[in-house]
Amino acid sequence: MVLDVEGHELQVIEGMANTKTIPDVMCVEFSFSGLDSIKAALAPYGYTMDFISAVNAFFSRKSA
């Protein structure tokens, strides 16, 4: 999933709460939202950051 919503990335991640299906891989633009905030918001879902390219951070999640 590519998440580029012009500064509303954290709100979208918060909206993932209590969903049954979430992506295994996410690419999140972090220029508007700080990278530390994005990492912290995704951690409860089991995501870890794999790498950065320009202003995009790539995260993967281990399936439960």
TAHU-V909906 format. One record per pair of residues at least 24 apart in sequence whose ideal C-beta (glycine too) atoms are under 8 Angstrom apart, sorted by the first residue. I is the first residue (numbers start at 0). J is the second residue. Records with the same first field share a line. If there is no record, write none. Layout:
I=J / J
This chain:
0=24 / 25 / 26
1=25 / 26
2=26 / 27 / 28
3=27 / 28 / 55
4=28
5=31
6=31 / 32
8=32 / 37
9=36 / 37 / 40
12=37 / 40 / 41
13=40
15=44
21=60
22=60
23=59 / 60 / 62
24=57 / 58 / 59 / 60
25=57 / 58 / 60
26=55 / 56 / 57 / 58
27=55 / 56 / 58
28=54 / 55
29=54 / 55 / 56
30=54
